[in-house]
Amino acid sequence: MRFFLLLLLPWAANAAEPQLPLSNDTYEVSWREYALGDGTVTLEKTAKSNCYRYRSVTEPAGLVKMFYGSPSETSEFCIEGGRVRPRHFEFSGNGEDDYRLDFNWKKRRVSGGELPERALAADGVDHFSIQQAVRLWVMKNAGKKKPGNLKLTLVEKNGDSVYTFAIRGREALEVPAGSFDCIRIELVGHDRKQIRYWIAPDRDWSLVKLEHRKDKKQQLMLELKS
């Protein structure tokens, strides 16, 4: 009997991990002063238990496409210990800024293509999976009176940055897809950079709006369209 229970332990550990609702959403995307058109963002399960593929594809039109390309991001990650653990990240656009990252959690190292291998922080996430890490944290903490803050290390092409997020409360929000009661999350402790997420609990905890600003000037904005 004891041997049989030991065999069940790995399955039980996997079953206890939180599950992210899957999605296939369309957003209106703008970068600085340019409207990039629609972007499709999908979250799907992979064959491995508690693992996901998160993908974004934007198809600009006209002159915007000539200068900006057709940006796409893909993050493959798993949920382990209640946290998002990225495995692989790729960004492609106009070619100049393309890069990929591979995460080795056993060795706690991250590398990618011609990038030098370096140490991987315990709370490391890539540029794209950070959205799902924030989403998962909000799902687990939205009902708490004092949820505390979320600290993540953003692993990028040229180095790491520590980000801290805080839940700022509820807000009614109007976007092209309609009206939603949202939880607003903000980056705190950064003077020059502002990041805000609006997540709708009643829509499977979907990201309804995302806003990145630097020195109070808009960098990136996504608004849910359908």
PyRosetta script that sets phi, psi and omega in degrees:
from pyrosetta import init, pose_from_sequence

init()
pose = pose_from_sequence("MRFFLLLLLPWAANAAEPQLPLSNDTYEVSWREYALGDGTVTLEKTAKSNCYRYRSVTEPAGLVKMFYGSPSETSEFCIEGGRVRPRHFEFSGNGEDDYRLDFNWKKRRVSGGELPERALAADGVDHFSIQQAVRLWVMKNAGKKKPGNLKLTLVEKNGDSVYTFAIRGREALEVPAGSFDCIRIELVGHDRKQIRYWIAPDRDWSLVKLEHRKDKKQQLMLELKS")
pose.set_psi(1, -43.4)
pose.set_omega(1, -178.9)
pose.set_phi(2, -62.9)
pose.set_psi(2, -39.4)
pose.set_omega(2, 178.5)
pose.set_phi(3, -63.3)
pose.set_psi(3, -41.0)
pose.set_omega(3, 179.5)
pose.set_phi(4, -62.6)
pose.set_psi(4, -41.0)
pose.set_omega(4, 179.0)
pose.set_phi(5, -65.2)
pose.set_psi(5, -37.8)
pose.set_omega(5, 178.7)
pose.set_phi(6, -63.7)
pose.set_psi(6, -35.4)
pose.set_omega(6, 176.9)
pose.set_phi(7, -64.5)
pose.set_psi(7, -30.2)
pose.set_omega(7, -178.8)
pose.set_phi(8, -79.3)
pose.set_psi(8, -17.2)
pose.set_omega(8, -173.4)
pose.set_phi(9, -58.7)
pose.set_psi(9, -47.1)
pose.set_omega(9, 178.5)
pose.set_phi(10, -59.2)
pose.set_psi(10, -40.9)
pose.set_omega(10, 178.5)
pose.set_phi(11, -63.4)
pose.set_psi(11, -42.9)
pose.set_omega(11, -179.1)
pose.set_phi(12, -63.0)
pose.set_psi(12, -38.7)
pose.set_omega(12, 179.7)
pose.set_phi(13, -63.9)
pose.set_psi(13, -41.9)
pose.set_omega(13, 178.6)
pose.set_phi(14, -65.5)
pose.set_psi(14, -41.5)
pose.set_omega(14, -177.2)
pose.set_phi(15, -64.4)
pose.set_psi(15, -26.5)
pose.set_omega(15, -177.2)
pose.set_phi(16, -79.2)
pose.set_psi(16, -13.8)
pose.set_omega(16, -179.0)
pose.set_phi(17, -68.5)
pose.set_psi(17, 142.5)
pose.set_omega(17, 177.8)
pose.set_phi(18, -65.3)
pose.set_psi(18, 150.8)
pose.set_omega(18, -179.5)
pose.set_phi(19, -109.9)
pose.set_psi(19, 136.9)
pose.set_omega(19, 176.8)
pose.set_phi(20, -93.0)
pose.set_psi(20, 130.1)
pose.set_omega(20, 174.0)
pose.set_phi(21, -60.8)
pose.set_psi(21, 134.5)
pose.set_omega(21, 179.9)
pose.set_phi(22, -75.8)
pose.set_psi(22, 160.8)
pose.set_omega(22, -174.5)
pose.set_phi(23, -153.9)
pose.set_psi(23, 157.7)
pose.set_omega(23, 172.2)
pose.set_phi(24, -147.5)
pose.set_psi(24, 93.9)
pose.set_omega(24, -170.3)
pose.set_phi(25, -121.5)
pose.set_psi(25, 154.3)
pose.set_omega(25, 176.0)
pose.set_phi(26, -115.7)
pose.set_psi(26, 134.7)
pose.set_omega(26, -178.9)
pose.set_phi(27, -124.6)
pose.set_psi(27, 149.5)
pose.set_omega(27, 165.6)
pose.set_phi(28, -83.6)
pose.set_psi(28, 126.4)
pose.set_omega(28, -172.7)
pose.set_phi(29, -116.4)
pose.set_psi(29, 134.6)
pose.set_omega(29, 172.8)
pose.set_phi(30, -134.5)
pose.set_psi(30, 143.2)
pose.set_omega(30, 179.1)
pose.set_phi(31, -124.8)
pose.set_psi(31, 115.1)
pose.set_omega(31, -174.4)
pose.set_phi(32, 54.3)
pose.set_psi(32, -122.9)
pose.set_omega(32, -177.2)
pose.set_phi(33, -92.8)
pose.set_psi(33, 6.0)
pose.set_omega(33, -174.9)
pose.set_phi(34, -103.9)
pose.set_psi(34, 133.3)
pose.set_omega(34, 170.1)
pose.set_phi(35, -84.9)
pose.set_psi(35, 118.3)
pose.set_omega(35, -175.7)
pose.set_phi(36, -89.3)
pose.set_psi(36, -7.6)
pose.set_omega(36, -176.6)
pose.set_phi(37, 96.7)
pose.set_psi(37, -154.6)
pose.set_omega(37, -176.3)
pose.set_phi(38, -92.8)
pose.set_psi(38, 143.6)
pose.set_omega(38, 174.1)
pose.set_phi(39, -122.3)
pose.set_psi(39, 138.0)
pose.set_omega(39, 178.0)
pose.set_phi(40, -102.7)
pose.set_psi(40, 127.3)
pose.set_omega(40, -178.8)
pose.set_phi(41, -123.0)
pose.set_psi(41, 123.4)
pose.set_omega(41, -178.4)
pose.set_phi(42, -125.0)
pose.set_psi(42, 145.5)
pose.set_omega(42, 171.8)
pose.set_phi(43, -126.4)
pose.set_psi(43, 120.2)
pose.set_omega(43, -178.4)
pose.set_phi(44, -134.8)
pose.set_psi(44, 157.3)
pose.set_omega(44, 176.7)
pose.set_phi(45, -77.8)
pose.set_psi(45, 151.0)
pose.set_omega(45, 170.9)
pose.set_phi(46, -104.8)
pose.set_psi(46, -179.9)
pose.set_omega(46, -176.9)
pose.set_phi(47, -67.6)
pose.set_psi(47, -26.0)
pose.set_omega(47, -177.9)
pose.set_phi(48, -81.8)
pose.set_psi(48, 139.7)
pose.set_omega(48, -177.1)
pose.set_phi(49, -59.5)
pose.set_psi(49, 136.4)
pose.set_omega(49, 176.6)
pose.set_phi(50, 62.0)
pose.set_psi(50, 25.7)
pose.set_omega(50, 179.0)
pose.set_phi(51, -121.0)
pose.set_psi(51, 151.8)
pose.set_omega(51, -170.9)
pose.set_phi(52, -138.4)
pose.set_psi(52, 159.5)
pose.set_omega(52, 169.9)
pose.set_phi(53, -122.1)
pose.set_psi(53, 122.3)
pose.set_omega(53, -178.0)
pose.set_phi(54, -113.5)
pose.set_psi(54, 123.0)
pose.set_omega(54, -171.8)
pose.set_phi(55, -137.7)
pose.set_psi(55, 139.9)
pose.set_omega(55, 177.2)
pose.set_phi(56, -129.9)
pose.set_psi(56, 133.1)
pose.set_omega(56, 177.6)
pose.set_phi(57, -134.0)
pose.set_psi(57, 126.6)
pose.set_omega(57, 178.0)
pose.set_phi(58, -121.1)
pose.set_psi(58, 134.5)
pose.set_omega(58, -178.8)
pose.set_phi(59, -119.1)
pose.set_psi(59, 87.3)
pose.set_omega(59, 176.4)
pose.set_phi(60, -65.8)
pose.set_psi(60, 163.9)
pose.set_omega(60, 179.8)
pose.set_phi(61, -121.5)
pose.set_psi(61, 159.1)
pose.set_omega(61, 172.5)
pose.set_phi(62, 63.0)
pose.set_psi(62, -140.8)
pose.set_omega(62, -176.5)
pose.set_phi(63, -65.1)
pose.set_psi(63, -29.3)
pose.set_omega(63, 179.5)
pose.set_phi(64, -60.9)
pose.set_psi(64, -40.9)
pose.set_omega(64, 179.4)
pose.set_phi(65, -65.8)
pose.set_psi(65, -35.4)
pose.set_omega(65, -179.2)
pose.set_phi(66, -60.6)
pose.set_psi(66, -40.3)
pose.set_omega(66, -176.1)
pose.set_phi(67, -92.4)
pose.set_psi(67, -30.3)
pose.set_omega(67, -173.3)
pose.set_phi(68, -100.5)
pose.set_psi(68, -21.7)
pose.set_omega(68, -176.2)
pose.set_phi(69, 79.8)
pose.set_psi(69, -162.0)
pose.set_omega(69, 176.9)
pose.set_phi(70, -119.0)
pose.set_psi(70, 83.5)
pose.set_omega(70, -172.4)
pose.set_phi(71, -66.3)
pose.set_psi(71, 140.8)
pose.set_omega(71, 173.7)
pose.set_phi(72, -142.8)
pose.set_psi(72, 147.2)
pose.set_omega(72, 177.7)
pose.set_phi(73, -132.9)
pose.set_psi(73, 139.1)
pose.set_omega(73, 176.3)
pose.set_phi(74, -135.3)
pose.set_psi(74, 129.3)
pose.set_omega(74, 175.4)
pose.set_phi(75, -127.1)
pose.set_psi(75, 124.7)
pose.set_omega(75, 172.9)
pose.set_phi(76, -105.4)
pose.set_psi(76, 126.0)
pose.set_omega(76, -175.4)
pose.set_phi(77, -146.6)
pose.set_psi(77, 163.4)
pose.set_omega(77, 175.2)
pose.set_phi(78, -124.4)
pose.set_psi(78, 160.9)
pose.set_omega(78, 173.8)
pose.set_phi(79, -105.0)
pose.set_psi(79, 118.3)
pose.set_omega(79, -179.2)
pose.set_phi(80, -135.2)
pose.set_psi(80, 128.9)
pose.set_omega(80, -178.5)
pose.set_phi(81, 62.4)
pose.set_psi(81, 28.3)
pose.set_omega(81, 179.1)
pose.set_phi(82, 77.6)
pose.set_psi(82, 10.4)
pose.set_omega(82, -177.8)
pose.set_phi(83, -125.2)
pose.set_psi(83, 152.5)
pose.set_omega(83, 174.0)
pose.set_phi(84, -76.0)
pose.set_psi(84, 125.2)
pose.set_omega(84, 178.5)
pose.set_phi(85, -120.2)
pose.set_psi(85, 101.0)
pose.set_omega(85, -179.8)
pose.set_phi(86, -65.6)
pose.set_psi(86, 146.9)
pose.set_omega(86, 176.5)
pose.set_phi(87, -110.8)
pose.set_psi(87, -41.1)
pose.set_omega(87, -176.6)
pose.set_phi(88, -152.1)
pose.set_psi(88, 140.0)
pose.set_omega(88, 178.5)
pose.set_phi(89, -135.7)
pose.set_psi(89, 139.8)
pose.set_omega(89, 175.7)
pose.set_phi(90, -137.3)
pose.set_psi(90, 137.1)
pose.set_omega(90, 170.4)
pose.set_phi(91, -125.1)
pose.set_psi(91, 133.4)
pose.set_omega(91, 174.9)
pose.set_phi(92, -138.9)
pose.set_psi(92, 141.7)
pose.set_omega(92, -179.4)
pose.set_phi(93, -150.8)
pose.set_psi(93, -100.9)
pose.set_omega(93, -179.5)
pose.set_phi(94, -94.5)
pose.set_psi(94, 5.9)
pose.set_omega(94, 177.6)
pose.set_phi(95, 97.5)
pose.set_psi(95, -39.6)
pose.set_omega(95, -176.1)
pose.set_phi(96, -68.7)
pose.set_psi(96, -37.7)
pose.set_omega(96, -175.3)
pose.set_phi(97, -102.2)
pose.set_psi(97, 8.1)
pose.set_omega(97, -177.8)
pose.set_phi(98, -64.7)
pose.set_psi(98, 142.1)
pose.set_omega(98, 174.0)
pose.set_phi(99, -163.4)
pose.set_psi(99, 165.3)
pose.set_omega(99, 176.5)
pose.set_phi(100, -138.4)
pose.set_psi(100, 158.8)
pose.set_omega(100, 178.0)
pose.set_phi(101, -135.8)
pose.set_psi(101, 139.8)
pose.set_omega(101, 173.9)
pose.set_phi(102, -119.7)
pose.set_psi(102, 131.0)
pose.set_omega(102, -174.3)
pose.set_phi(103, -108.3)
pose.set_psi(103, 123.2)
pose.set_omega(103, 176.8)
pose.set_phi(104, -112.3)
pose.set_psi(104, 101.4)
pose.set_omega(104, -174.4)
pose.set_phi(105, -78.6)
pose.set_psi(105, -23.6)
pose.set_omega(105, 177.0)
pose.set_phi(106, -68.4)
pose.set_psi(106, -41.5)
pose.set_omega(106, 179.3)
pose.set_phi(107, -92.9)
pose.set_psi(107, -8.0)
pose.set_omega(107, -176.6)
pose.set_phi(108, 54.6)
pose.set_psi(108, 52.4)
pose.set_omega(108, 178.9)
pose.set_phi(109, -133.4)
pose.set_psi(109, 151.8)
pose.set_omega(109, 176.2)
pose.set_phi(110, -130.7)
pose.set_psi(110, 140.2)
pose.set_omega(110, -179.9)
pose.set_phi(111, -150.1)
pose.set_psi(111, 173.3)
pose.set_omega(111, 177.5)
pose.set_phi(112, -179.1)
pose.set_psi(112, 115.0)
pose.set_omega(112, 177.0)
pose.set_phi(113, 55.9)
pose.set_psi(113, -123.2)
pose.set_omega(113, -179.8)
pose.set_phi(114, -86.9)
pose.set_psi(114, -0.2)
pose.set_omega(114, -179.7)
pose.set_phi(115, -73.6)
pose.set_psi(115, 140.1)
pose.set_omega(115, 178.9)
pose.set_phi(116, -68.1)
pose.set_psi(116, 143.2)
pose.set_omega(116, 177.7)
pose.set_phi(117, -68.1)
pose.set_psi(117, 143.5)
pose.set_omega(117, 179.4)
pose.set_phi(118, -148.4)
pose.set_psi(118, 170.6)
pose.set_omega(118, -178.6)
pose.set_phi(119, -66.3)
pose.set_psi(119, 148.5)
pose.set_omega(119, -179.0)
pose.set_phi(120, -111.0)
pose.set_psi(120, 121.6)
pose.set_omega(120, 179.5)
pose.set_phi(121, -66.9)
pose.set_psi(121, 150.3)
pose.set_omega(121, -177.5)
pose.set_phi(122, -62.5)
pose.set_psi(122, -27.5)
pose.set_omega(122, 179.8)
pose.set_phi(123, -108.5)
pose.set_psi(123, 27.4)
pose.set_omega(123, -176.1)
pose.set_phi(124, -71.9)
pose.set_psi(124, 138.7)
pose.set_omega(124, 174.5)
pose.set_phi(125, -140.0)
pose.set_psi(125, 156.6)
pose.set_omega(125, 178.1)
pose.set_phi(126, -88.0)
pose.set_psi(126, 178.7)
pose.set_omega(126, -174.2)
pose.set_phi(127, -60.5)
pose.set_psi(127, -25.8)
pose.set_omega(127, -175.6)
pose.set_phi(128, -104.2)
pose.set_psi(128, -42.9)
pose.set_omega(128, -178.8)
pose.set_phi(129, -67.2)
pose.set_psi(129, -13.4)
pose.set_omega(129, 176.6)
pose.set_phi(130, -58.0)
pose.set_psi(130, -31.8)
pose.set_omega(130, 178.2)
pose.set_phi(131, -62.7)
pose.set_psi(131, -42.7)
pose.set_omega(131, -179.4)
pose.set_phi(132, -75.1)
pose.set_psi(132, -28.9)
pose.set_omega(132, 175.2)
pose.set_phi(133, -65.1)
pose.set_psi(133, -41.8)
pose.set_omega(133, 176.5)
pose.set_phi(134, -66.3)
pose.set_psi(134, -43.3)
pose.set_omega(134, 179.5)
pose.set_phi(135, -59.0)
pose.set_psi(135, -46.9)
pose.set_omega(135, -179.9)
pose.set_phi(136, -61.7)
pose.set_psi(136, -42.5)
pose.set_omega(136, 179.3)
pose.set_phi(137, -62.9)
pose.set_psi(137, -41.3)
pose.set_omega(137, 178.9)
pose.set_phi(138, -65.3)
pose.set_psi(138, -42.0)
pose.set_omega(138, 178.4)
pose.set_phi(139, -56.6)
pose.set_psi(139, -38.5)
pose.set_omega(139, -176.4)
pose.set_phi(140, -82.8)
pose.set_psi(140, -21.0)
pose.set_omega(140, -169.9)
pose.set_phi(141, -121.4)
pose.set_psi(141, -2.9)
pose.set_omega(141, -174.4)
pose.set_phi(142, -60.3)
pose.set_psi(142, -31.7)
pose.set_omega(142, -177.0)
pose.set_phi(143, -85.9)
pose.set_psi(143, -3.0)
pose.set_omega(143, -177.8)
pose.set_phi(144, -84.6)
pose.set_psi(144, 143.7)
pose.set_omega(144, 178.2)
pose.set_phi(145, -68.5)
pose.set_psi(145, -39.4)
pose.set_omega(145, 179.5)
pose.set_phi(146, -130.0)
pose.set_psi(146, 81.6)
pose.set_omega(146, -174.3)
pose.set_phi(147, -72.9)
pose.set_psi(147, -11.7)
pose.set_omega(147, -175.3)
pose.set_phi(148, 74.7)
pose.set_psi(148, -171.8)
pose.set_omega(148, -179.1)
pose.set_phi(149, -109.6)
pose.set_psi(149, 163.8)
pose.set_omega(149, 177.3)
pose.set_phi(150, -109.9)
pose.set_psi(150, 123.9)
pose.set_omega(150, 176.8)
pose.set_phi(151, -109.3)
pose.set_psi(151, 129.8)
pose.set_omega(151, 179.0)
pose.set_phi(152, -134.7)
pose.set_psi(152, 149.6)
pose.set_omega(152, 172.7)
pose.set_phi(153, -103.6)
pose.set_psi(153, 114.6)
pose.set_omega(153, -180.0)
pose.set_phi(154, -82.1)
pose.set_psi(154, 117.8)
pose.set_omega(154, -179.2)
pose.set_phi(155, -95.4)
pose.set_psi(155, 114.4)
pose.set_omega(155, -177.2)
pose.set_phi(156, -120.3)
pose.set_psi(156, -178.8)
pose.set_omega(156, -176.7)
pose.set_phi(157, -59.2)
pose.set_psi(157, -42.9)
pose.set_omega(157, -172.3)
pose.set_phi(158, -106.9)
pose.set_psi(158, 12.0)
pose.set_omega(158, 178.5)
pose.set_phi(159, 146.2)
pose.set_psi(159, -171.5)
pose.set_omega(159, -175.9)
pose.set_phi(160, -114.4)
pose.set_psi(160, 150.9)
pose.set_omega(160, 174.8)
pose.set_phi(161, -136.5)
pose.set_psi(161, 140.4)
pose.set_omega(161, 177.9)
pose.set_phi(162, -93.2)
pose.set_psi(162, 124.6)
pose.set_omega(162, 179.2)
pose.set_phi(163, -115.8)
pose.set_psi(163, 141.6)
pose.set_omega(163, 175.1)
pose.set_phi(164, -125.7)
pose.set_psi(164, 128.8)
pose.set_omega(164, -177.6)
pose.set_phi(165, -115.2)
pose.set_psi(165, 148.6)
pose.set_omega(165, 179.1)
pose.set_phi(166, -134.8)
pose.set_psi(166, 143.3)
pose.set_omega(166, 172.7)
pose.set_phi(167, -78.7)
pose.set_psi(167, 124.8)
pose.set_omega(167, -176.0)
pose.set_phi(168, -102.9)
pose.set_psi(168, -3.4)
pose.set_omega(168, 177.1)
pose.set_phi(169, 123.5)
pose.set_psi(169, -170.8)
pose.set_omega(169, -179.1)
pose.set_phi(170, -95.6)
pose.set_psi(170, 151.3)
pose.set_omega(170, -179.6)
pose.set_phi(171, -155.2)
pose.set_psi(171, 131.8)
pose.set_omega(171, 173.5)
pose.set_phi(172, -78.7)
pose.set_psi(172, 130.4)
pose.set_omega(172, -173.0)
pose.set_phi(173, -131.0)
pose.set_psi(173, 137.6)
pose.set_omega(173, 177.2)
pose.set_phi(174, -109.5)
pose.set_psi(174, 121.1)
pose.set_omega(174, 177.0)
pose.set_phi(175, -131.3)
pose.set_psi(175, 172.1)
pose.set_omega(175, -179.3)
pose.set_phi(176, -54.4)
pose.set_psi(176, -28.7)
pose.set_omega(176, -179.7)
pose.set_phi(177, -78.5)
pose.set_psi(177, -12.1)
pose.set_omega(177, -179.5)
pose.set_phi(178, 134.4)
pose.set_psi(178, -162.0)
pose.set_omega(178, -179.1)
pose.set_phi(179, -102.8)
pose.set_psi(179, 138.3)
pose.set_omega(179, -177.6)
pose.set_phi(180, -139.8)
pose.set_psi(180, 144.3)
pose.set_omega(180, 170.8)
pose.set_phi(181, -88.0)
pose.set_psi(181, 114.6)
pose.set_omega(181, -170.1)
pose.set_phi(182, -117.9)
pose.set_psi(182, 157.5)
pose.set_omega(182, 166.8)
pose.set_phi(183, -99.6)
pose.set_psi(183, 126.2)
pose.set_omega(183, -179.0)
pose.set_phi(184, -97.5)
pose.set_psi(184, 129.5)
pose.set_omega(184, 179.9)
pose.set_phi(185, -119.7)
pose.set_psi(185, 137.7)
pose.set_omega(185, -177.7)
pose.set_phi(186, -130.9)
pose.set_psi(186, 147.5)
pose.set_omega(186, 169.4)
pose.set_phi(187, -72.1)
pose.set_psi(187, 133.4)
pose.set_omega(187, -180.0)
pose.set_phi(188, -121.3)
pose.set_psi(188, 153.8)
pose.set_omega(188, 175.4)
pose.set_phi(189, 86.1)
pose.set_psi(189, 7.2)
pose.set_omega(189, 177.5)
pose.set_phi(190, -116.3)
pose.set_psi(190, 122.1)
pose.set_omega(190, -178.3)
pose.set_phi(191, -75.8)
pose.set_psi(191, -38.6)
pose.set_omega(191, -172.8)
pose.set_phi(192, -94.9)
pose.set_psi(192, -23.8)
pose.set_omega(192, -174.1)
pose.set_phi(193, -112.0)
pose.set_psi(193, 133.9)
pose.set_omega(193, 176.6)
pose.set_phi(194, -123.2)
pose.set_psi(194, 127.8)
pose.set_omega(194, 175.7)
pose.set_phi(195, -129.9)
pose.set_psi(195, 130.5)
pose.set_omega(195, 177.9)
pose.set_phi(196, -132.5)
pose.set_psi(196, 139.6)
pose.set_omega(196, 173.5)
pose.set_phi(197, -121.4)
pose.set_psi(197, 140.0)
pose.set_omega(197, 170.7)
pose.set_phi(198, -117.6)
pose.set_psi(198, 118.8)
pose.set_omega(198, -176.1)
pose.set_phi(199, -118.5)
pose.set_psi(199, 132.9)
pose.set_omega(199, -175.9)
pose.set_phi(200, -102.8)
pose.set_psi(200, 107.7)
pose.set_omega(200, 179.2)
pose.set_phi(201, -59.1)
pose.set_psi(201, -36.4)
pose.set_omega(201, -176.6)
pose.set_phi(202, -76.9)
pose.set_psi(202, -3.4)
pose.set_omega(202, 176.5)
pose.set_phi(203, -120.4)
pose.set_psi(203, 51.5)
pose.set_omega(203, 179.0)
pose.set_phi(204, 57.0)
pose.set_psi(204, 34.6)
pose.set_omega(204, 177.6)
pose.set_phi(205, 58.9)
pose.set_psi(205, 39.1)
pose.set_omega(205, -179.8)
pose.set_phi(206, -74.2)
pose.set_psi(206, 149.6)
pose.set_omega(206, 169.7)
pose.set_phi(207, -76.2)
pose.set_psi(207, 112.9)
pose.set_omega(207, -177.3)
pose.set_phi(208, -90.9)
pose.set_psi(208, -35.4)
pose.set_omega(208, 179.9)
pose.set_phi(209, -151.1)
pose.set_psi(209, 144.3)
pose.set_omega(209, 175.3)
pose.set_phi(210, -133.4)
pose.set_psi(210, 138.2)
pose.set_omega(210, -179.1)
pose.set_phi(211, -139.9)
pose.set_psi(211, 124.1)
pose.set_omega(211, 174.5)
pose.set_phi(212, -114.8)
pose.set_psi(212, 130.1)
pose.set_omega(212, 175.2)
pose.set_phi(213, -130.9)
pose.set_psi(213, 150.9)
pose.set_omega(213, 174.1)
pose.set_phi(214, -133.9)
pose.set_psi(214, 125.0)
pose.set_omega(214, -174.7)
pose.set_phi(215, 53.2)
pose.set_psi(215, 39.2)
pose.set_omega(215, 176.8)
pose.set_phi(216, 68.9)
pose.set_psi(216, 8.5)
pose.set_omega(216, 177.2)
pose.set_phi(217, -105.2)
pose.set_psi(217, 135.2)
pose.set_omega(217, -177.2)
pose.set_phi(218, -64.3)
pose.set_psi(218, 133.6)
pose.set_omega(218, 173.3)
pose.set_phi(219, -105.7)
pose.set_psi(219, -55.2)
pose.set_omega(219, -177.8)
pose.set_phi(220, -140.0)
pose.set_psi(220, 138.2)
pose.set_omega(220, 173.9)
pose.set_phi(221, -141.4)
pose.set_psi(221, 133.3)
pose.set_omega(221, 173.7)
pose.set_phi(222, -120.9)
pose.set_psi(222, 133.9)
pose.set_omega(222, 174.4)
pose.set_phi(223, -129.9)
pose.set_psi(223, 130.1)
pose.set_omega(223, -176.6)
pose.set_phi(224, -60.3)
pose.set_psi(224, 130.0)
pose.set_omega(224, 179.6)
pose.set_phi(225, -108.5)
pose.set_psi(225, -39.5)
pose.set_omega(225, 178.7)
pose.set_phi(226, -163.6)
pose.dump_pdb("model.pdb")
